[in-house]
């Protein structure tokens, strides 16, 4: 929700720049809008537009890479770690059934923390110490043959992979974000562009609607960037379907 508020504020600021330009057009003498002045304004605006487009493209690409990395990590956690760990414990034998049940409880608790059912409940990505408790139970298993001993070692390795993956999701979610100074610079460039639009454009309804649509477009681009940097909340949140599928397989 915070990204929606930020992008809405940016929309108002950017369109406000266009309104400021139209206001200045009425105040300034006509000689300020000579043909030569218009050429300079257009060229200067073109430079800023080019820089803004490059920065926006870079930010979208970076945010998309971060979002895709988190989505792939969720899929790996569910398919390659949770499901494989469950099958490994099944292979160990009935002695590991209690641990399998605990893993199911871990997955279900993670679902409620990361994808809460309540709309306004905060997302909790920081891993709990539940994996450590499961590891202790796993180490207490006493293999009766070489096959069970090998399966136990494999299960411990998978549990370590699960711990590492959950911490990576948390750390990257905390560290990946749009830097505030860059956002301020980007918005200031957009304001400068729209001020120049307001200076050279006649204040008629068609121009005003066009500027509204343009301001909405650039603020929407910033909204997408902010949303992709917060992949576990907001309107572009990563689906919980892979984790739910893994939980259903554990429970059957």
C-alpha positions in Angstrom: 0.0 0.0 0.0 2.9 2.4 0.7 4.0 2.2 -3.0 0.5 3.3 -4.0 0.7 6.3 -1.7 4.1 7.2 -3.0 3.2 6.9 -6.7 0.0 8.9 -6.1 2.0 11.7 -4.5 4.5 11.6 -7.4 1.6 11.9 -9.8 0.3 15.0 -8.0 3.8 16.5 -7.9 4.6 15.8 -11.5 1.3 17.2 -12.8 1.7 20.1 -10.4 4.9 20.9 -12.3 2.8 21.1 -15.6 0.3 23.4 -13.8 3.2 25.5 -12.6 4.5 25.8 -16.1 1.1 26.9 -17.4 0.9 29.5 -14.6 4.3 30.9 -15.4 3.4 31.1 -19.1 0.7 33.6 -18.1 3.0 35.6 -15.9 6.0 35.9 -18.1 6.3 38.4 -20.9 5.7 37.2 -24.5 9.4 37.8 -25.4 10.3 34.9 -23.2 8.6 32.6 -25.6 10.2 33.6 -28.9 11.2 31.1 -31.5 14.8 30.9 -30.2 13.6 30.5 -26.6 11.3 27.6 -27.7 14.1 25.9 -29.4 16.3 26.1 -26.3 13.5 24.8 -24.1 12.8 21.9 -26.5 16.4 20.9 -26.7 17.0 21.1 -22.9 13.8 19.2 -22.3 14.9 16.5 -24.8 18.2 16.0 -22.9 16.3 15.6 -19.6 13.7 13.3 -21.2 16.5 11.1 -22.5 18.3 10.8 -19.1 15.0 10.2 -17.4 14.1 7.4 -19.9 17.5 5.7 -19.4 17.2 5.9 -15.6 13.6 4.6 -15.6 14.6 1.7 -17.9 17.5 0.8 -15.7 15.4 0.9 -12.6 12.6 -1.3 -14.2 15.3 -3.8 -15.3 16.9 -3.9 -11.8 13.6 -4.2 -10.0 12.4 -7.0 -12.4 15.6 -8.9 -11.9 15.1 -8.7 -8.1 11.5 -9.7 -8.4 12.3 -12.7 -10.6 15.1 -13.9 -8.3 12.7 -13.9 -5.3 10.0 -15.7 -7.3 12.5 -18.4 -8.5 13.8 -18.8 -4.9 10.2 -19.4 -3.6 9.7 -22.1 -6.3 13.0 -23.7 -5.5 12.2 -23.8 -1.8 8.9 -25.5 -2.5 9.8 -27.9 -5.2 13.5 -28.7 -4.7 13.8 -28.5 -1.0 10.5 -29.0 0.9 9.1 -31.7 -1.4 12.5 -33.4 -1.8 13.1 -33.2 2.0 9.7 -34.8 2.6 10.4 -37.6 0.1 13.8 -38.2 1.7 12.2 -38.6 5.1 9.6 -41.0 3.7 12.5 -43.0 2.3 14.0 -43.1 5.8 11.0 -44.9 7.2 8.2 -44.5 9.8 10.7 -43.3 12.4 10.8 -39.9 10.6 7.0 -39.4 10.4 7.0 -37.0 13.4 9.7 -34.9 11.7 7.6 -34.9 8.5 4.7 -33.6 10.5 6.9 -30.8 12.0 8.0 -29.8 8.5 4.3 -29.6 7.5 3.7 -27.3 10.5 6.7 -25.2 9.5 5.4 -24.8 5.9 1.9 -23.9 7.2 3.3 -21.4 9.7 5.4 -19.8 6.9 2.3 -19.5 4.7 0.5 -17.6 7.5 3.5 -15.3 8.1 4.4 -14.5 4.5 1.0 -14.7 2.9 -1.4 -13.7 5.8 -5.1 -14.1 5.2 -5.9 -10.8 6.8 -5.5 -8.0 4.2 -3.8 -5.5 6.5 -1.7 -7.9 8.5 2.0 -7.2 8.1 4.2 -9.7 6.3 6.9 -11.4 8.4 9.8 -12.7 6.3 12.3 -13.1 9.1 12.8 -16.9 9.6 12.0 -18.4 13.0 14.1 -20.9 14.9 11.7 -23.7 14.0 14.1 -25.1 11.5 16.7 -25.5 14.3 14.3 -27.5 16.3 13.6 -29.8 13.4 17.3 -30.2 12.8 17.7 -31.3 16.4 15.0 -33.9 16.0 16.6 -35.1 12.8 20.0 -35.5 14.4 18.4 -37.6 17.2 17.4 -40.2 14.7 19.4 -43.4 15.1 19.9 -45.2 11.8 19.8 -48.9 11.8 21.5 -49.5 8.5 23.8 -47.8 6.0 20.8 -46.8 3.9 19.1 -44.9 6.7 22.5 -43.3 7.6 22.9 -42.0 4.1 19.3 -40.7 4.0 19.8 -38.9 7.3 22.9 -37.1 5.9 21.0 -36.1 2.8 18.0 -34.8 4.9 20.3 -32.7 7.1 21.8 -31.2 3.9 18.4 -30.4 2.5 17.4 -28.8 5.8 20.5 -26.6 5.7 19.6 -25.6 2.1 16.1 -24.7 3.3 17.5 -22.5 6.1 19.9 -20.8 3.7 17.1 -20.1 1.2 14.7 -18.6 3.7 17.4 -16.3 5.1 18.3 -15.2 1.5 14.7 -14.3 0.9 14.6 -12.2 4.1 18.0 -10.5 3.5 17.3 -9.7 -0.1 13.8 -8.3 0.7 15.4 -6.1 3.4 18.3 -4.9 1.2 16.7 -4.5 -2.2 14.8 -1.2 -2.5 14.7 1.9 -4.6 17.2 4.4 -3.1 15.5 7.5 -1.9 18.1 9.9 -3.3 17.6 8.4 -6.8 13.9 8.6 -6.4 14.1 12.3 -5.5 16.4 13.0 -8.4 14.1 11.1 -10.8 11.0 13.0 -9.6 12.8 16.3 -9.9 13.7 15.5 -13.5 10.1 14.7 -14.2 8.9 17.9 -12.6 11.4 19.9 -14.8 10.1 18.1 -17.9 6.5 18.8 -17.1 7.2 22.4 -16.2 8.7 22.9 -19.6 5.7 21.2 -21.2 3.4 23.7 -19.4 5.5 26.6 -20.5 5.3 25.9 -24.2 1.9 24.3 -24.5 -1.3 26.3 -24.7 -3.6 25.7 -21.7 -6.5 24.0 -23.5 -8.5 20.9 -22.4 -6.7 18.6 -24.9 -3.3 19.6 -23.6 -4.4 19.3 -19.9 -5.8 15.8 -20.5 -2.6 14.8 -22.4 -0.4 16.0 -19.5 -2.7 14.1 -17.0 -2.2 10.9 -18.9 1.5 11.4 -19.2 1.8 12.1 -15.5 -0.2 9.0 -14.7 2.0 6.9 -17.0 5.3 7.9 -15.4 3.9 7.6 -11.9 2.6 4.1 -12.8 6.1 3.2 -14.0 7.4 4.2 -10.6 4.6 2.2 -8.9 5.7 -0.9 -10.8 9.3 -0.4 -9.7 8.3 0.0 -6.1 6.0 -3.0 -6.2 8.6 -5.3 -7.7 11.0 -4.3 -4.9 8.4 -5.5 -2.4 7.4 -8.9 -3.9 5.7 -10.3 -0.8 3.2 -7.4 -0.4 1.2 -5.1 -2.6 -0.5 -5.7 -5.9 2.4 -7.6 -7.5 3.0 -10.0 -4.7 4.5 -13.4 -5.5 2.0 -16.2 -5.6 1.9 -18.6 -2.7 0.8 -21.5 -5.0 4.1 -23.3 -5.0 4.3 -23.4 -1.2 0.7 -24.5 -1.0 1.3 -27.3 -3.5 4.3 -28.4 -1.4 2.2 -28.4 1.8 -0.5 -30.5 0.1 2.1 -33.1 -0.9 3.5 -33.2 2.6 0.0 -33.7 4.1 -0.8 -36.6 1.8 
